Every structure is written in C-alpha cells, then in structure tokens.
C-alpha cells in the first residue's frame, strides 16, 4: 500500500512488466488478478514511450 504523500518509482529490467503495470493502473489494460484502487485525490501521470497521446500544441505542464 502507498500512503498519503509517499512517492514511488519503478525500476527493473526491460520486459519485466513496468509499463504493463502502469497501463493497468491507468485503466488502459485489464487487470487479470488482484485489485487496483486509486484514491479520489490521486493524480496519475504517464507519458507513453511511443508518445501517441501527446499533443504538439501543449506543454508538459499544461497536460497535468
């Protein structure tokens, strides 16, 4: 469990599932086991490695 004001980072070898885990948190991929609960005031931020959802007209800070 991650508690109020805590921050985490993910680190691991290529292919270990870091991006898959983040996509499950964001609801971009289904969760096949376990439970993910995101608090009401939690802001999730993620920029895809492929940048397919980024707008060229916006800045990084305006996206959040």
N, C-alpha and C positions, 0 to 999 in steps of 0.2 A: 504494500500500500504506500502511496505517495501522499504525504500530509501537507497541509497548508504551508505555503512559502518554500517548500522544498523544490529543488530542480534536479533533473536527472539528465544524463546523456547516454546514448547508446554507442557501444563500441564493440566491434567484432570483425572477424574475417569476412571477406567477400563471400556472398552466398549463404551467410549464417541466418538470414531472416530479419535483419533490421528494418529494411524498407517494407517488408510484408507486415511486420508488427505495427509500424506506423500507419500503414494503409488500413489495417483493421481498426486502429484507434479512431481514425477519421471516418470510418464507415465506407471506405472505398472498396474494401474486400470483406467478404463474410467471415465471421468468427466461427470456426468449426468445433471448438471446445473451450470451455471456460466462460467467463463473464467479464465484460468491459463496462464499467460505469464511469462516466465523466461528470464531474460536479458542475453545478449550474454556472458558476463564475469562472470556469476554466476556459482559457483561450488556447486552442491548439493552432500551431503554425507549422506549415510544411511546404517546402518548395521541392517539387519533383526533380529528379535528376534529369529528366527529359525536358523540363520547363514547358510542358504543353498547356498549362493553365495560366501562365504568366502573360500579363498584358504589357505590351511595349510602351503604352501611354502612361502607365502608373509607376510610381516609385515603390521600393521595397516597403517603406514605412506607411505609405497610403493603403497598402493591401491589408494591413492589420488595423 
